[in-house]
Amino acid sequence: MIRVMTIEDYDEVFTLWNSIQGFAIRSIDDSREGVARFLRRNPTTSCVYIKDGKIVGAILCGHDGRQGSFYHVCVDKDYRRHHIGHKMVDFCIEALKKEYISKVSLNAFVINEAGNAFWTKMGWKIREDLNEYDYIINMNNRNVVIGDKEIGKERNAS
Ligand SMILES: CC(C)(COP(=O)(O)OP(=O)(O)OC[C@H]1O[C@@H](n2cnc3c(N)ncnc32)[C@H](O)[C@@H]1OP(=O)(O)O)[C@@H](O)C(=O)NCCC(=O)NCCS
């Protein structure tokens, strides 16, 4: 069953994120307050997938009035390859369509073979014609990579 994610799902979703090897979790953006702020701005577009009485997949999805963004697309490793990821992506795209959004994008680490294979299969295109620029506004928004050899060591790079 898929439904819209609410802040009441936070603890379960946060536990799921922390089980995903290679995920980069940010101390401010992914805190309860950060996610609550995101969901207040985007109350209808993020989702959770529930199976066996628990949350086994989630997507944080929002838009800025022009373009949609996906963050932390994930499925519990015991539930992968059952098209849960595919169904969640479709759910979020339908929600964005209702908000008159015409395009959605996301970042995938280059070394994430499974993730990149998934997006290619979903029909998403890699942009080869542009460079992505970041500017860090708040250095306190620390980044921790789950399952990194240096897990626990906070990093600002993504
Ligand atoms: C990427 C992820 C969300 C896919 O979820 P999923 O529910 O297993 O994906 P689906 O079952 O919907 O896969 C749809 C199709 O994508 C492709 N695909 C999915 N996982 C794949 C993998 N590991 N290797 C190759 N192709 C893959 C397949 O073609 C699959 O269809 P098929 O099983 O009928 O062949 C999941 O593997 C995951 O949570 N990975 C860790 C987090 C992550 O990397 N997220 C993406 C960040 S950008």
PDBQT file of the ligand as one rigid body, heavy atoms in Angstrom, charges set to zero:
ROOT
HETATM    1  C1  LIG A 201      17.061   1.780  -6.235  1.00  0.00    +0.000 C 
HETATM    2  C2  LIG A 201      15.929   1.119  -5.424  1.00  0.00    +0.000 C 
HETATM    3  C3  LIG A 201      15.061   2.212  -4.815  1.00  0.00    +0.000 C 
HETATM    4  C4  LIG A 201      15.092   0.267  -6.370  1.00  0.00    +0.000 C 
HETATM    5  O1  LIG A 201      13.960  -0.219  -5.651  1.00  0.00    +0.000 OA
HETATM    6  P1  LIG A 201      13.233  -1.597  -6.069  1.00  0.00    +0.000 P 
HETATM    7  O2  LIG A 201      11.901  -1.619  -5.446  1.00  0.00    +0.000 OA
HETATM    8  O3  LIG A 201      14.136  -2.730  -5.807  1.00  0.00    +0.000 OA
HETATM    9  O4  LIG A 201      13.122  -1.385  -7.653  1.00  0.00    +0.000 OA
HETATM   10  P2  LIG A 201      12.036  -2.046  -8.624  1.00  0.00    +0.000 P 
HETATM   11  O5  LIG A 201      11.741  -3.434  -8.204  1.00  0.00    +0.000 OA
HETATM   12  O6  LIG A 201      10.885  -1.116  -8.761  1.00  0.00    +0.000 OA
HETATM   13  O7  LIG A 201      12.894  -2.048  -9.958  1.00  0.00    +0.000 OA
HETATM   14  C5  LIG A 201      12.369  -1.646 -11.220  1.00  0.00    +0.000 C 
HETATM   15  C6  LIG A 201      13.390  -2.014 -12.275  1.00  0.00    +0.000 C 
HETATM   16  O8  LIG A 201      14.610  -1.282 -12.066  1.00  0.00    +0.000 OA
HETATM   17  C7  LIG A 201      15.735  -2.134 -12.379  1.00  0.00    +0.000 C 
HETATM   18  N1  LIG A 201      16.529  -2.371 -11.181  1.00  0.00    +0.000 N 
HETATM   19  C8  LIG A 201      16.139  -2.208  -9.877  1.00  0.00    +0.000 A 
HETATM   20  N2  LIG A 201      17.139  -2.534  -9.045  1.00  0.00    +0.000 NA
HETATM   21  C9  LIG A 201      18.165  -2.924  -9.832  1.00  0.00    +0.000 A 
HETATM   22  C10 LIG A 201      19.472  -3.414  -9.560  1.00  0.00    +0.000 A 
HETATM   23  N3  LIG A 201      19.914  -3.568  -8.300  1.00  0.00    +0.000 N 
HETATM   24  N4  LIG A 201      20.273  -3.734 -10.603  1.00  0.00    +0.000 NA
HETATM   25  C11 LIG A 201      19.845  -3.607 -11.877  1.00  0.00    +0.000 A 
HETATM   26  N5  LIG A 201      18.597  -3.167 -12.206  1.00  0.00    +0.000 NA
HETATM   27  C12 LIG A 201      17.793  -2.827 -11.189  1.00  0.00    +0.000 A 
HETATM   28  C13 LIG A 201      15.169  -3.442 -12.875  1.00  0.00    +0.000 C 
HETATM   29  O9  LIG A 201      15.055  -3.409 -14.286  1.00  0.00    +0.000 OA
HETATM   30  C14 LIG A 201      13.808  -3.475 -12.224  1.00  0.00    +0.000 C 
HETATM   31  O10 LIG A 201      12.842  -4.226 -12.917  1.00  0.00    +0.000 OA
HETATM   32  P3  LIG A 201      12.908  -5.856 -12.890  1.00  0.00    +0.000 P 
HETATM   33  O11 LIG A 201      13.187  -6.273 -11.478  1.00  0.00    +0.000 OA
HETATM   34  O12 LIG A 201      11.536  -6.273 -13.384  1.00  0.00    +0.000 OA
HETATM   35  O13 LIG A 201      14.032  -6.222 -13.817  1.00  0.00    +0.000 OA
HETATM   36  C15 LIG A 201      16.509   0.193  -4.320  1.00  0.00    +0.000 C 
HETATM   37  O14 LIG A 201      17.447  -0.700  -4.894  1.00  0.00    +0.000 OA
HETATM   38  C16 LIG A 201      17.192   0.924  -3.199  1.00  0.00    +0.000 C 
HETATM   39  O15 LIG A 201      16.553   1.340  -2.233  1.00  0.00    +0.000 OA
HETATM   40  N6  LIG A 201      18.521   1.078  -3.323  1.00  0.00    +0.000 N 
HETATM   41  C17 LIG A 201      19.293   1.763  -2.275  1.00  0.00    +0.000 C 
HETATM   42  C18 LIG A 201      19.004   3.258  -2.249  1.00  0.00    +0.000 C 
HETATM   43  C19 LIG A 201      19.291   3.901  -3.581  1.00  0.00    +0.000 C 
HETATM   44  O16 LIG A 201      20.320   3.644  -4.205  1.00  0.00    +0.000 OA
HETATM   45  N7  LIG A 201      18.370   4.763  -4.008  1.00  0.00    +0.000 N 
HETATM   46  C20 LIG A 201      18.528   5.520  -5.219  1.00  0.00    +0.000 C 
HETATM   47  C21 LIG A 201      19.298   6.716  -4.900  1.00  0.00    +0.000 C 
HETATM   48  S1  LIG A 201      19.530   7.722  -6.322  1.00  0.00    +0.000 SA
ENDROOT
TORSDOF 0
